[in-house]
Amino acid sequence: MSLPIEATEALQTFQSASGWEQRARLLMQFGDRLPPMEDADKCEANRVHGCESQVWLVGELRDGHWQFAASSDARMIRGLVALLLLRVNGLSAAELKQIDLPDWFNQLGLSRQLSPSRSNGLNAVLQRMNELAG
C-alpha cells in the first residue's frame, strides 16, 4: 500500500531530522498546523474515548475516500494525531483497516515518544476512524 503524498513528505522530513529534539520540535509544528476544528465539533459525540487527553475526531466520506479532522487539548497528542491524519486521509475503508500504527510511528522515529498511554490513545483514534468508516 503506497503512502499518501503528504505522508511521504512528512516521513522524509522526520527521517532527515538530526536527533530526538529536532523530531520533537517537528512534532509540535505538525500539531500547530492541524486545521482548527469548529467548536461545534468538539462535542461529546465526537470525543475519542481511551485517550488520556481530550481528542475529538470527525470523518467524511468523499468519492469513496475518507477525510478526517481531529483536534486535541494536548500539544504533543495534536502532533501525533496530525501525523496519523497525514497517513490515513484519502484512504478507502478497506485501506484504513490495513494501517499498521506502530510501524508508521517507528518509520517516523517517534516510537520512543509513544508511551503506553499515548499508544493506546492513538489506537483508540484509529479504531474510531474504522468505526466511522464502517
DSSP file (Angstrom, degrees, kcal/mol; ACC not computed):
  #  RESIDUE AA STRUCTURE BP1 BP2  ACC     N-H-->O    O-->H-N    N-H-->O    O-->H-N    TCO  KAPPA ALPHA  PHI   PSI    X-CA   Y-CA   Z-CA
    1    1 A M              0   0    0      0, 0.0     2,-0.1     0, 0.0     0, 0.0   0.000 360.0 360.0 360.0 125.6    0.0    0.0    0.0
    2    2 A S        -     0   0    0      1,-0.1     0, 0.0     0, 0.0     0, 0.0  -0.413 360.0-111.9 -81.5 156.2    1.5    3.3   -1.1
    3    3 A L        -     0   0    0     -2,-0.1    -1,-0.1     1,-0.1    84,-0.1  -0.595  31.5-106.6 -84.1 143.9    1.8    6.3    1.2
    4    4 A P     >  -     0   0    0      0, 0.0     4,-2.3     0, 0.0     3,-0.4  -0.359  37.2-109.4 -60.0 152.3   -0.3    9.5    0.5
    5    5 A I  H  > S+     0   0    0      1,-0.2     4,-2.4     2,-0.2     5,-0.2   0.892 118.7  50.6 -53.4 -46.2    2.0   12.3   -0.8
    6    6 A E  H  > S+     0   0    0      1,-0.2     4,-2.2     2,-0.2    -1,-0.2   0.864 109.9  51.0 -63.7 -34.9    1.7   14.3    2.4
    7    7 A A  H  > S+     0   0    0     79,-0.5     4,-2.5    -3,-0.4    -1,-0.2   0.900 108.9  50.9 -68.3 -40.2    2.7   11.3    4.5
    8    8 A T  H  X S+     0   0    0     -4,-2.3     4,-2.3     2,-0.2    -2,-0.2   0.918 111.1  48.4 -61.5 -44.2    5.7   10.6    2.3
    9    9 A E  H  X S+     0   0    0     -4,-2.4     4,-2.2     2,-0.2    -2,-0.2   0.909 111.8  49.0 -63.6 -42.1    6.8   14.3    2.7
   10   10 A A  H  X S+     0   0    0     -4,-2.2     4,-2.7     1,-0.2     5,-0.2   0.913 109.8  52.4 -62.4 -42.5    6.4   14.0    6.5
   11   11 A L  H  X S+     0   0    0     -4,-2.5     4,-2.6     1,-0.2    -2,-0.2   0.918 109.9  47.8 -60.4 -45.4    8.4   10.8    6.6
   12   12 A Q  H  X S+     0   0    0     -4,-2.3     4,-1.5     2,-0.2    -1,-0.2   0.903 111.7  51.2 -63.0 -40.9   11.3   12.4    4.7
   13   13 A T  H  < S+     0   0    0     -4,-2.2     4,-0.4     1,-0.2    -2,-0.2   0.934 114.3  42.2 -61.1 -47.4   11.2   15.4    7.0
   14   14 A F  H >< S+     0   0    0     -4,-2.7     3,-0.9     1,-0.2    -2,-0.2   0.873 112.1  53.8 -69.9 -37.1   11.3   13.3   10.1
   15   15 A Q  H 3< S+     0   0    0     -4,-2.6    -1,-0.2     1,-0.3    -2,-0.2   0.767 108.3  50.4 -71.0 -23.2   13.9   10.9    8.7
   16   16 A S  T 3< S+     0   0    0     -4,-1.5    -1,-0.3    -5,-0.2    -2,-0.2   0.509  83.7 114.9 -90.9  -3.3   16.2   13.8    7.9
   17   17 A A    <   -     0   0    0     -3,-0.9     3,-0.1    -4,-0.4    -3,-0.0  -0.419  67.2-136.6 -65.0 141.0   15.9   15.2   11.5
   18   18 A S        -     0   0    0      1,-0.1     2,-0.3    -2,-0.1    -1,-0.1   0.617  67.7 -22.8 -82.5 -11.1   19.2   15.1   13.3
   19   19 A G  S  > S-     0   0    0      1,-0.1     4,-2.0     0, 0.0     5,-0.2  -0.989  78.7 -68.5-177.9-176.5   18.0   13.8   16.6
   20   20 A W  H  > S+     0   0    0     -2,-0.3     4,-2.6     1,-0.2     5,-0.2   0.891 121.7  53.4 -61.2 -42.9   15.2   13.4   19.1
   21   21 A E  H  > S+     0   0    0      1,-0.2     4,-2.2     2,-0.2    -1,-0.2   0.902 109.6  48.8 -62.3 -40.1   15.0   17.2   20.0
   22   22 A Q  H  > S+     0   0    0      2,-0.2     4,-2.4     1,-0.2    -1,-0.2   0.902 111.7  49.3 -66.1 -39.8   14.5   18.1   16.3
   23   23 A R  H  X S+     0   0    0     -4,-2.0     4,-2.5     2,-0.2    -2,-0.2   0.894 109.4  52.2 -65.7 -38.4   11.9   15.4   15.9
   24   24 A A  H  X S+     0   0    0     -4,-2.6     4,-1.9     2,-0.2    -2,-0.2   0.906 110.1  48.8 -63.1 -40.5   10.0   16.7   19.0
   25   25 A R  H  X S+     0   0    0     -4,-2.2     4,-2.1     2,-0.2    -2,-0.2   0.919 111.2  49.8 -64.8 -43.0   10.1   20.2   17.6
   26   26 A L  H  X S+     0   0    0     -4,-2.4     4,-2.7     1,-0.2     5,-0.2   0.899 106.8  56.0 -59.9 -40.8    8.8   18.9   14.2
   27   27 A L  H  X S+     0   0    0     -4,-2.5     4,-2.0     1,-0.2    -1,-0.2   0.917 107.9  47.3 -58.5 -45.2    6.0   17.1   16.1
   28   28 A M  H  X S+     0   0    0     -4,-1.9     4,-2.4     2,-0.2    -1,-0.2   0.899 110.9  52.5 -62.4 -41.2    4.9   20.3   17.7
   29   29 A Q  H  X S+     0   0    0     -4,-2.1     4,-1.4     1,-0.2    -2,-0.2   0.909 108.4  49.6 -63.6 -42.2    5.0   22.1   14.4
   30   30 A F  H  < S+     0   0    0     -4,-2.7     4,-0.5     1,-0.2    -1,-0.2   0.905 111.5  49.9 -62.4 -40.5    2.8   19.4   12.7
   31   31 A G  H >< S+     0   0    0     -4,-2.0     3,-0.9     1,-0.2    -2,-0.2   0.882 108.6  52.1 -63.5 -39.0    0.3   19.7   15.6
   32   32 A D  H 3< S+     0   0    0     -4,-2.4    -1,-0.2     1,-0.2    -2,-0.2   0.768 106.2  55.3 -69.1 -24.7    0.3   23.5   15.3
   33   33 A R  T 3< S+     0   0    0     -4,-1.4    -1,-0.2    -3,-0.2    -2,-0.2   0.550  77.1 117.6 -85.5  -7.3   -0.5   23.2   11.5
   34   34 A L  S <  S-     0   0    0     -3,-0.9     3,-0.1    -4,-0.5    35,-0.0  -0.424  79.3-108.0 -60.4 126.0   -3.6   21.0   12.2
   35   35 A P        -     0   0    0      0, 0.0    35,-0.2     0, 0.0    -1,-0.1  -0.305  40.8-101.9 -58.2 137.6   -6.6   23.0   10.9
   36   36 A P        -     0   0    0      0, 0.0     2,-0.3     0, 0.0    35,-0.1  -0.297  35.2-129.1 -62.4 143.9   -8.7   24.3   13.7
   37   37 A M        -     0   0    0     -3,-0.1     5,-0.1     1,-0.1     2,-0.1  -0.691  25.7-101.7 -93.5 145.9  -11.8   22.3   14.4
   38   38 A E    >>  -     0   0    0     -2,-0.3     3,-1.1     1,-0.1     4,-0.8  -0.392  26.6-127.4 -61.0 140.3  -15.2   24.0   14.7
   39   39 A D  G >4 S+     0   0    0      1,-0.3     3,-1.0     2,-0.2    -1,-0.1   0.862 110.5  61.8 -57.6 -34.7  -16.2   24.4   18.4
   40   40 A A  G 34 S+     0   0    0      1,-0.3    -1,-0.3     2,-0.0     3,-0.1   0.800 100.5  53.6 -62.7 -28.1  -19.5   22.7   17.5
   41   41 A D  G <4 S+     0   0    0     -3,-1.1     2,-2.0     1,-0.2    -1,-0.3   0.672  87.9  82.0 -80.5 -16.7  -17.5   19.6   16.5
   42   42 A K  S << S+     0   0    0     -3,-1.0     2,-0.2    -4,-0.8    -1,-0.2  -0.405  71.9 126.2 -86.0  63.5  -15.7   19.5   19.9
   43   43 A C  S >> S-     0   0    0     -2,-2.0     3,-1.2    -3,-0.1     4,-0.6  -0.704  78.0-100.4-118.3 169.0  -18.7   17.7   21.5
   44   44 A E  G >4 S+     0   0    0      1,-0.3     3,-1.1    -2,-0.2    -1,-0.1   0.851 118.5  61.0 -57.2 -37.3  -19.1   14.6   23.5
   45   45 A A  G 34 S+     0   0    0      1,-0.3    -1,-0.3     3,-0.0    -3,-0.1   0.801 110.1  41.4 -62.4 -28.6  -20.3   12.6   20.4
   46   46 A N  G <4 S+     0   0    0     -3,-1.2    11,-2.5    -5,-0.2    -1,-0.3   0.411  88.5 114.4 -99.5   0.8  -17.0   13.3   18.6
   47   47 A R  B <<  -A   56   0A   0     -3,-1.1     2,-0.6    -4,-0.6     9,-0.2  -0.535  65.1-132.0 -76.7 137.2  -14.7   12.7   21.6
   48   48 A V    >   -     0   0    0      7,-3.1     3,-0.7    -2,-0.2     7,-0.4  -0.783  19.9-145.8 -88.9 121.2  -12.5    9.6   21.3
   49   49 A H  T 3  S+     0   0    0     -2,-0.6     3,-0.1     1,-0.2    79,-0.1  -0.632  78.0  50.1 -87.0 146.5  -12.6    7.5   24.4
   50   50 A G  T 3  S+     0   0    0      1,-0.4     2,-0.4    -2,-0.3    -1,-0.2   0.392  83.0 111.3 105.5  -0.6   -9.5    5.8   25.5
   51   51 A C    <   -     0   0    0     -3,-0.7    -1,-0.4     1,-0.1     4,-0.1  -0.872  62.5-145.6-104.5 140.0   -7.3    8.8   25.3
   52   52 A E  S    S+     0   0    0     -2,-0.4     2,-0.2    65,-0.3    -1,-0.1   0.902  89.9  47.1 -68.5 -40.2   -5.9   10.4   28.5
   53   53 A S  S    S-     0   0    0      1,-0.1     2,-0.4    -3,-0.1    -2,-0.1  -0.519 108.2 -85.7 -94.4 169.6   -6.2   13.9   26.9
   54   54 A Q        +     0   0    0     -2,-0.2    19,-1.5    -7,-0.1    20,-0.5  -0.607  50.1 175.8 -76.0 127.6   -9.2   15.2   25.1
   55   55 A V  E     - B   0  72A   0     -2,-0.4    -7,-3.1    -7,-0.4     2,-0.4  -1.000  10.5-165.6-132.9 133.3   -9.3   14.2   21.4
   56   56 A W  E     -AB  47  71A   0     15,-2.6    15,-1.8    -2,-0.4     2,-0.4  -0.925   7.4-174.1-117.6 144.9  -12.1   14.9   19.0
   57   57 A L  E     + B   0  70A   0    -11,-2.5     2,-0.3    -2,-0.4    13,-0.2  -0.997   9.5 176.9-142.2 133.7  -12.5   13.3   15.6
   58   58 A V  E     - B   0  69A   0     11,-2.7    11,-2.7    -2,-0.4     2,-0.3  -0.974  11.0-166.3-129.9 150.3  -14.9   13.7   12.7
   59   59 A G  E     - B   0  68A   0     -2,-0.3     2,-0.4     9,-0.2     9,-0.2  -0.970   6.8-168.4-137.9 152.8  -14.8   11.9    9.4
   60   60 A E  E     - B   0  67A   0      7,-2.1     7,-2.4    -2,-0.3     2,-0.6  -0.998  19.1-134.9-142.8 134.4  -16.4   12.4    6.0
   61   61 A L  E     - B   0  66A   0     -2,-0.4     2,-0.5     5,-0.2     5,-0.2  -0.800  25.0-179.9 -91.4 121.6  -16.5   10.1    3.0
   62   62 A R  E >   - B   0  65A   0      3,-3.2     3,-1.9    -2,-0.6    -2,-0.0  -0.965  69.8 -26.5-125.2 115.4  -15.8   11.8   -0.3
   63   63 A D  T 3  S-     0   0    0     -2,-0.5    -1,-0.1     1,-0.3     3,-0.1   0.876 126.2 -48.6  50.3  44.0  -15.9    9.8   -3.5
   64   64 A G  T 3  S+     0   0    0      1,-0.2     2,-0.4    28,-0.0    29,-0.3   0.514 120.7 104.3  80.6   3.2  -15.0    6.6   -1.6
   65   65 A H  E <   -B   62   0A   0     -3,-1.9    -3,-3.2    27,-0.1     2,-0.3  -0.960  67.0-126.5-123.1 137.7  -12.1    8.1    0.3
   66   66 A W  E     -B   61   0A   0     25,-3.3    24,-4.0    -2,-0.4    25,-0.5  -0.608  17.7-169.8 -86.8 138.8  -12.1    9.2    3.9
   67   67 A Q  E     -B   60   0A   0     -7,-2.4    -7,-2.1    -2,-0.3     2,-0.3  -0.993  12.3-169.3-123.5 121.6  -11.2   12.6    5.1
   68   68 A F  E     -B   59   0A   0     -2,-0.5     2,-0.4    -9,-0.2    -9,-0.2  -0.818  10.8-165.9-112.1 151.3  -10.7   13.0    8.8
   69   69 A A  E     +B   58   0A   0    -11,-2.7   -11,-2.7    -2,-0.3     2,-0.3  -0.987  17.6 169.2-129.9 143.9  -10.3   16.1   11.0
   70   70 A A  E     -B   57   0A   0     -2,-0.4     2,-0.3   -13,-0.2   -13,-0.2  -0.970  13.9-173.2-150.4 162.9   -9.2   16.0   14.6
   71   71 A S  E     -B   56   0A   0    -15,-1.8   -15,-2.6    -2,-0.3     2,-0.3  -0.977   3.9-164.8-152.7 161.8   -8.0   18.1   17.5
   72   72 A S  E     -B   55   0A   0     -2,-0.3   -17,-0.2   -17,-0.2     6,-0.1  -0.988  28.1-134.2-147.6 154.9   -6.7   17.7   21.0
   73   73 A D  S    S+     0   0    0    -19,-1.5     2,-0.5    -2,-0.3   -18,-0.1   0.545  91.4  77.5 -84.8  -6.2   -6.2   19.8   24.0
   74   74 A A  S  > S-     0   0    0    -20,-0.5     4,-2.5     1,-0.1     5,-0.2  -0.906  73.3-147.2-108.4 128.8   -2.6   18.4   24.4
   75   75 A R  H  > S+     0   0    0     -2,-0.5     4,-1.9     1,-0.2    -1,-0.1   0.898  97.5  48.4 -62.6 -44.1    0.1   19.7   22.1
   76   76 A M  H  > S+     0   0    0      1,-0.2     4,-2.1     2,-0.2    -1,-0.2   0.913 113.3  47.8 -63.5 -42.9    2.1   16.5   21.8
   77   77 A I  H  > S+     0   0    0      1,-0.2     4,-3.1     2,-0.2     5,-0.3   0.888 107.1  57.4 -65.5 -38.6   -1.0   14.5   21.1
   78   78 A R  H  X S+     0   0    0     -4,-2.5     4,-2.4     1,-0.2    -1,-0.2   0.910 107.8  48.2 -57.7 -41.7   -2.1   17.1   18.5
   79   79 A G  H  X S+     0   0    0     -4,-1.9     4,-2.0     2,-0.2    -2,-0.2   0.922 112.9  46.6 -64.4 -44.9    1.2   16.5   16.7
   80   80 A L  H  X S+     0   0    0     -4,-2.1     4,-1.8     1,-0.2    -2,-0.2   0.900 113.8  48.5 -64.8 -40.6    0.8   12.7   16.8
   81   81 A V  H  X S+     0   0    0     -4,-3.1     4,-2.7     2,-0.2    -1,-0.2   0.890 107.9  55.4 -66.1 -39.1   -2.8   12.9   15.6
   82   82 A A  H  X S+     0   0    0     -4,-2.4     4,-2.0    -5,-0.3    -2,-0.2   0.910 109.4  46.9 -59.0 -42.2   -1.7   15.3   12.8
   83   83 A L  H  X S+     0   0    0     -4,-2.0     4,-1.4     2,-0.2    -1,-0.2   0.844 110.6  52.2 -70.3 -33.1    0.8   12.7   11.6
   84   84 A L  H  X S+     0   0    0     -4,-1.8     4,-1.8     2,-0.2     5,-0.2   0.919 108.4  51.3 -65.8 -43.2   -1.8   10.0   11.8
   85   85 A L  H  X S+     0   0    0     -4,-2.7     4,-2.9     1,-0.2    -2,-0.2   0.894 106.2  54.5 -61.7 -39.9   -4.2   12.1    9.7
   86   86 A L  H  < S+     0   0    0     -4,-2.0   -79,-0.5     1,-0.2    -1,-0.2   0.878 110.8  47.5 -59.6 -36.0   -1.5   12.5    7.1
   87   87 A R  H  < S+     0   0    0     -4,-1.4    -1,-0.2     1,-0.1    -2,-0.2   0.823 123.0  29.8 -75.1 -32.4   -1.2    8.8    6.9
   88   88 A V  H >< S+     0   0    0     -4,-1.8     3,-2.0    -5,-0.1   -22,-0.2   0.708  85.6 108.0-106.8 -22.2   -4.9    7.9    6.7
   89   89 A N  T 3< S+     0   0    0     -4,-2.9   -22,-0.2     1,-0.3     3,-0.1  -0.355  86.2  23.2 -64.2 133.9   -6.6   10.8    4.9
   90   90 A G  T 3  S+     0   0    0    -24,-4.0    -1,-0.3     1,-0.3     2,-0.2   0.409  94.8 126.5  93.9  -1.1   -7.7    9.9    1.4
   91   91 A L    <   -     0   0    0     -3,-2.0   -25,-3.3   -25,-0.5    -1,-0.3  -0.517  59.9-118.8 -87.1 157.1   -7.8    6.1    2.1
   92   92 A S     >  -     0   0    0    -27,-0.2     4,-2.4    -2,-0.2     5,-0.2  -0.427  34.4-102.8 -81.8 168.1  -10.7    3.8    1.4
   93   93 A A  H  > S+     0   0    0    -29,-0.3     4,-1.4     1,-0.2    -1,-0.1   0.883 123.9  52.0 -59.8 -38.6  -12.3    2.0    4.3
   94   94 A A  H  4 S+     0   0    0      1,-0.2     4,-0.5     2,-0.2    -1,-0.2   0.909 110.6  46.8 -65.3 -42.5  -10.5   -1.2    3.3
   95   95 A E  H >4 S+     0   0    0      1,-0.2     3,-1.3     2,-0.2     4,-0.3   0.879 106.6  59.6 -66.2 -37.1   -7.1    0.5    3.2
   96   96 A L  H >< S+     0   0    0     -4,-2.4     3,-1.4     1,-0.3    -1,-0.2   0.873  99.0  57.3 -58.1 -39.4   -7.8    2.1    6.6
   97   97 A K  T 3< S+     0   0    0     -4,-1.4    -1,-0.3     1,-0.3    -2,-0.2   0.685 102.3  56.9 -66.8 -17.8   -8.2   -1.3    8.1
   98   98 A Q  T <  S+     0   0    0     -3,-1.3    -1,-0.3    -4,-0.5    -2,-0.2   0.445  74.9 126.2 -94.9   0.0   -4.6   -2.2    7.0
   99   99 A I    <   -     0   0    0     -3,-1.4     2,-0.9    -4,-0.3    -3,-0.0  -0.393  49.0-153.3 -64.9 129.3   -2.9    0.7    8.7
  100  100 A D     >  -     0   0    0      1,-0.2     4,-2.1    -2,-0.1     5,-0.1  -0.848  11.9-173.3-103.8  95.1    0.0   -0.5   11.0
  101  101 A L  H  > S+     0   0    0     -2,-0.9     4,-2.2     1,-0.2     5,-0.3   0.918  79.9  48.5 -59.6 -51.3    0.2    2.3   13.5
  102  102 A P  H  > S+     0   0    0      0, 0.0     4,-1.9     0, 0.0    -1,-0.2   0.896 112.1  51.6 -57.8 -38.2    3.3    1.1   15.4
  103  103 A D  H  > S+     0   0    0      2,-0.2     4,-2.5     1,-0.2    -2,-0.2   0.906 108.4  51.0 -64.8 -41.7    5.1    0.7   12.1
  104  104 A W  H  X S+     0   0    0     -4,-2.1     4,-1.6     1,-0.2    -1,-0.2   0.933 114.1  42.3 -61.8 -47.9    4.2    4.2   10.9
  105  105 A F  H  <>S+     0   0    0     -4,-2.2     5,-3.0     1,-0.2     6,-0.5   0.794 112.3  55.7 -72.5 -26.2    5.5    5.9   14.1
  106  106 A N  H ><5S+     0   0    0     -4,-1.9     3,-1.1    -5,-0.3    -2,-0.2   0.922 106.4  50.1 -66.3 -45.4    8.5    3.7   14.0
  107  107 A Q  H 3<5S+     0   0    0     -4,-2.5    -2,-0.2     1,-0.3    -1,-0.2   0.863 109.1  52.4 -60.2 -36.4    9.4    4.8   10.5
  108  108 A L  T 3<5S-     0   0    0     -4,-1.6    -1,-0.3    -5,-0.2    -2,-0.2   0.603 115.1-119.5 -75.1 -11.1    9.0    8.4   11.7
  109  109 A G  T < 5S+     0   0    0     -3,-1.1    -3,-0.2    -4,-0.4     3,-0.2   0.771  83.1 115.8  77.9  26.0   11.4    7.7   14.5
  110  110 A L    >>< +     0   0    0     -5,-3.0     3,-1.2     1,-0.1     4,-0.6   0.280  30.1 107.3-111.3   9.3    8.8    8.5   17.1
  111  111 A S  G >4 S+     0   0    0     -6,-0.5     3,-1.5     1,-0.3    -1,-0.1   0.886  77.5  57.9 -56.3 -39.5    8.4    5.2   18.8
  112  112 A R  G 34 S+     0   0    0      1,-0.3    -1,-0.3    -3,-0.2    -2,-0.1   0.810 102.0  56.3 -59.5 -29.4   10.2    6.4   21.9
  113  113 A Q  G <4 S+     0   0    0     -3,-1.2     2,-1.5     1,-0.1    -1,-0.3   0.654  86.3  90.3 -78.0 -15.0    7.6    9.2   22.2
  114  114 A L    <<  -     0   0    0     -3,-1.5    -1,-0.1    -4,-0.6    -3,-0.0  -0.626  59.5-173.6 -90.3  86.6    4.8    6.6   22.3
  115  115 A S     >  -     0   0    0     -2,-1.5     4,-3.1     1,-0.1     5,-0.3  -0.315  44.7 -98.5 -64.5 161.3    4.3    5.8   26.0
  116  116 A P  H  > S+     0   0    0      0, 0.0     4,-2.6     0, 0.0     5,-0.2   0.890 126.3  50.0 -52.5 -40.0    1.7    3.0   26.5
  117  117 A S  H  > S+     0   0    0      2,-0.2     4,-2.2     1,-0.2   -65,-0.3   0.900 112.7  45.5 -69.0 -37.9   -1.0    5.6   27.3
  118  118 A R  H  > S+     0   0    0      2,-0.2     4,-2.6     1,-0.2     5,-0.2   0.910 113.3  50.8 -68.0 -40.8   -0.2    7.6   24.1
  119  119 A S  H  X S+     0   0    0     -4,-3.1     4,-2.3     1,-0.2    -2,-0.2   0.922 111.2  47.8 -61.6 -44.6   -0.1    4.4   22.1
  120  120 A N  H  X S+     0   0    0     -4,-2.6     4,-2.2    -5,-0.3    -1,-0.2   0.904 111.0  52.3 -61.3 -41.7   -3.4    3.3   23.4
  121  121 A G  H  X S+     0   0    0     -4,-2.2     4,-1.9     2,-0.2    -2,-0.2   0.915 110.5  46.2 -61.7 -44.9   -4.9    6.7   22.7
  122  122 A L  H  X S+     0   0    0     -4,-2.6     4,-2.6     1,-0.2    -1,-0.2   0.879 111.1  52.6 -67.4 -37.0   -3.7    6.7   19.1
  123  123 A N  H  X S+     0   0    0     -4,-2.3     4,-2.6    -5,-0.2    -1,-0.2   0.884 107.5  52.6 -63.1 -37.0   -5.0    3.2   18.7
  124  124 A A  H  X S+     0   0    0     -4,-2.2     4,-2.3     2,-0.2    -2,-0.2   0.883 108.8  50.3 -64.5 -38.3   -8.4    4.4   20.0
  125  125 A V  H  X S+     0   0    0     -4,-1.9     4,-2.2     2,-0.2    -2,-0.2   0.939 112.6  46.0 -64.2 -46.8   -8.3    7.2   17.4
  126  126 A L  H  X S+     0   0    0     -4,-2.6     4,-2.3     1,-0.2    -2,-0.2   0.897 111.9  51.6 -63.2 -40.3   -7.6    4.7   14.6
  127  127 A Q  H  X S+     0   0    0     -4,-2.6     4,-2.1     1,-0.2    -1,-0.2   0.910 109.2  50.5 -61.7 -42.5  -10.3    2.3   16.0
  128  128 A R  H  X S+     0   0    0     -4,-2.3     4,-2.6     2,-0.2    -1,-0.2   0.885 107.8  53.5 -63.4 -39.0  -12.8    5.2   15.9
  129  129 A M  H  X S+     0   0    0     -4,-2.2     4,-2.6     1,-0.2    -1,-0.2   0.929 109.1  48.8 -60.3 -44.6  -11.8    6.0   12.3
  130  130 A N  H  X S+     0   0    0     -4,-2.3     4,-1.1     2,-0.2    -2,-0.2   0.869 110.0  51.9 -64.1 -36.2  -12.5    2.4   11.4
  131  131 A E  H  < S+     0   0    0     -4,-2.1     3,-0.2     2,-0.2    -2,-0.2   0.928 111.3  46.7 -64.5 -44.0  -15.9    2.6   13.2
  132  132 A L  H  < S+     0   0    0     -4,-2.6    -2,-0.2     1,-0.2    -1,-0.2   0.900 112.5  49.7 -62.8 -40.0  -16.8    5.8   11.3
  133  133 A A  H  <        0   0    0     -4,-2.6    -1,-0.2    -5,-0.2    -2,-0.2   0.703 360.0 360.0 -73.6 -18.8  -15.7    4.1    8.0
  134  134 A G     <        0   0    0     -4,-1.1    -3,-0.1    -3,-0.2    -1,-0.1   0.484 360.0 360.0  55.1 360.0  -17.8    1.1    8.9
